């Protein structure tokens, strides 16, 4: 989401940083929003993890077709879309095993995980918890993900002179 808030941008960076640390030296890699995912009407994703080589679309050699994990930082303007239509499209992609929503108003991470029988299981993680991303064998501390994030929130009482 180009032009997002400072908190959104920081959380997006934190997600990529934590995934990068956890996946260091492994066959899965995190990618930021500059990597297109194939769907003509789908906005970019805040972060994805792809395991193995990046497979690209015949119609667009710059667009990946095989994300394993998709992460979205929620914002008031996109939350309904991220939870609804965007999640629906990603659920239809067999490669996607987990869909992760990161709140920007409080320490809260929601993980939707595809089970072996193709049902989706929902888990919520808050402050003090460790997020489990089973499809890539990664655990991320919620507190590490949100460290310093709320200190970046703008103070409504201060002004920024132009």
C-alpha positions as CSV (number, residue, x, y, z in Angstrom):
1,X,0.0,0.0,0.0
2,X,2.1,2.9,-1.3
3,X,1.6,6.0,0.7
4,X,0.6,4.2,3.9
5,X,1.0,5.6,7.5
6,X,4.4,5.5,9.2
7,X,3.1,2.8,11.6
8,X,2.0,0.7,8.5
9,X,5.3,1.1,6.9
10,X,7.2,0.3,10.0
11,X,5.1,-2.9,10.7
12,X,5.6,-4.0,7.1
13,X,9.4,-3.5,7.5
14,X,9.3,-5.4,10.9
15,X,7.4,-8.3,9.3
16,X,10.0,-8.6,6.5
17,X,12.9,-8.2,9.0
18,X,11.5,-10.9,11.4
19,X,10.8,-13.3,8.5
20,X,14.2,-12.7,7.1
21,X,15.9,-13.5,10.4
22,X,13.8,-16.6,10.9
23,X,14.4,-17.9,7.4
24,X,18.1,-17.1,7.1
25,X,19.9,-19.9,5.4
26,X,16.8,-21.8,4.5
27,X,15.0,-22.5,1.2
28,X,12.1,-20.1,1.9
29,X,12.6,-16.4,1.4
30,X,10.6,-13.3,2.3
31,X,9.6,-10.7,-0.4
32,X,8.2,-7.3,0.0
33,X,5.5,-5.4,-1.8
34,X,7.6,-4.8,-4.9
35,X,7.1,-8.5,-5.9
36,X,3.9,-8.8,-7.9
37,X,1.7,-11.8,-7.3
38,X,-0.4,-13.0,-10.3
39,X,-3.9,-11.8,-10.1
40,X,-4.7,-8.9,-12.5
41,X,-7.0,-7.2,-10.0
42,X,-5.1,-7.9,-6.8
43,X,-3.2,-5.2,-5.0
44,X,0.3,-5.9,-3.9
45,X,0.9,-7.8,-0.7
46,X,2.9,-6.3,2.3
47,X,5.0,-9.5,2.5
48,X,5.1,-13.0,1.1
49,X,7.2,-16.0,1.6
50,X,8.1,-18.2,-1.3
51,X,9.8,-21.6,-0.7
52,X,12.1,-22.8,-3.4
53,X,12.4,-21.1,-6.8
54,X,10.0,-18.2,-7.7
55,X,7.6,-19.5,-10.3
56,X,6.3,-16.8,-12.6
57,X,3.3,-16.5,-14.8
58,X,3.4,-17.2,-18.6
59,X,1.6,-13.9,-19.1
60,X,3.8,-11.9,-16.8
61,X,7.4,-13.0,-16.1
62,X,7.7,-10.5,-13.3
63,X,4.7,-11.9,-11.3
64,X,5.1,-14.8,-8.9
65,X,2.6,-17.6,-8.8
66,X,3.7,-19.6,-5.8
67,X,3.6,-17.7,-2.4
68,X,3.4,-20.0,0.6
69,X,2.7,-17.4,3.2
70,X,0.9,-14.0,2.5
71,X,1.1,-11.2,5.1
72,X,-1.0,-8.1,5.2
73,X,-0.7,-5.2,7.6
74,X,-4.2,-4.0,8.3
75,X,-5.3,-0.4,7.9
76,X,-8.7,1.2,8.3
77,X,-9.0,1.8,4.6
78,X,-8.0,-1.8,3.5
79,X,-9.0,-4.1,6.3
80,X,-12.4,-5.2,4.9
81,X,-10.7,-5.9,1.5
82,X,-7.8,-7.7,3.1
83,X,-10.2,-9.9,5.1
84,X,-12.6,-10.4,2.3
85,X,-11.9,-10.4,-1.4
86,X,-8.1,-10.5,-1.1
87,X,-8.2,-13.5,1.3
88,X,-10.7,-15.2,-1.0
89,X,-8.3,-14.9,-3.9
90,X,-5.4,-16.2,-2.0
91,X,-7.4,-19.2,-0.6
92,X,-8.0,-20.2,-4.2
93,X,-4.2,-20.5,-4.8
94,X,-3.1,-24.0,-3.8
95,X,0.4,-22.8,-2.9
96,X,-0.8,-20.5,-0.1
97,X,-0.7,-22.3,3.2
98,X,-1.0,-19.4,5.6
99,X,-2.6,-15.9,5.4
100,X,-1.4,-13.5,8.1
101,X,-3.1,-10.3,9.2
102,X,-1.1,-7.9,11.3
103,X,-3.0,-5.2,13.2
104,X,-1.6,-1.7,13.4
105,X,-3.7,-0.4,16.3
106,X,-2.5,-3.0,18.9
107,X,-0.2,-6.1,19.2
108,X,-2.4,-8.6,17.4
109,X,-1.5,-11.1,14.7
110,X,-4.1,-13.4,13.1
111,X,-3.1,-16.5,11.2
112,X,-5.3,-18.4,8.9
113,X,-3.7,-21.8,8.1
114,X,-4.8,-24.3,5.5
115,X,-5.0,-27.8,7.0
116,X,-4.3,-31.1,5.2
117,X,-8.0,-31.5,4.4
118,X,-8.1,-28.0,2.8
119,X,-10.0,-26.3,5.7
120,X,-8.8,-23.1,7.1
121,X,-8.0,-22.8,10.8
122,X,-7.8,-19.5,12.6
123,X,-5.5,-18.5,15.4
124,X,-4.9,-15.1,17.1
125,X,-1.8,-14.1,18.9
126,X,-1.3,-11.1,21.2
127,X,1.4,-9.5,23.3
128,X,3.7,-12.0,24.9
129,X,2.8,-14.8,22.4
130,X,4.8,-16.4,19.7
131,X,3.2,-16.6,16.3
132,X,3.5,-20.0,14.7
133,X,3.8,-20.2,10.9
134,X,3.7,-24.0,10.6
135,X,4.1,-24.1,6.8
136,X,7.5,-22.6,7.0
137,X,8.5,-23.8,10.5
138,X,8.9,-20.3,11.9
139,X,8.0,-18.7,15.2
140,X,8.0,-15.0,15.7
141,X,7.6,-13.2,19.0
142,X,4.7,-10.7,18.9
143,X,6.6,-8.4,21.2
144,X,9.6,-8.4,18.8
145,X,7.4,-7.7,15.8
146,X,5.8,-4.7,17.5
147,X,9.0,-3.4,19.3
148,X,9.1,0.4,19.0
149,X,6.1,0.5,16.6
150,X,3.7,2.5,18.8
151,X,6.5,4.9,19.7
152,X,6.3,5.9,16.0
153,X,2.6,6.7,16.1
154,X,2.1,10.5,15.4
155,X,1.2,12.6,18.4
156,X,-2.1,14.3,17.7
157,X,-1.1,17.2,19.9
158,X,2.0,18.1,18.0
159,X,2.0,19.7,14.6
160,X,4.4,19.4,11.7
161,X,5.2,22.8,10.3
162,X,5.3,22.9,6.6
